[in-house]
Amino acid sequence: MILNIKDRIILLQLLPTQGSLSEMVDIMDLAKKIKLDDDTKKLISYIEDKNGNISWDIDKDPNIEVELTSEITNILKKVISDLDKEKKITAQMLDLALKISKL
């Protein structure tokens, strides 16, 4: 799956914080792959203000391709399905939710 910076930030927020041992290992592996390291933050001129608002230069967005295991795919689809059932899909996460639902 191709992820841009916005997708990566939102996905990190959507990842479950609890689950079975094997699920949490898979989730932590994905989190390590998609987190923004210092080099990426510098490249995109990443700024987080004192209120937690984040901005970056979208013209410098280095999309990454992340290989998802079937286990992670199932976890992500469940997250999106649960948010959808609860009517909690936001405009900011819509593109990512659509990408995940099409996996």
Disulfide bonds with the S-S distance in Angstrom:
none
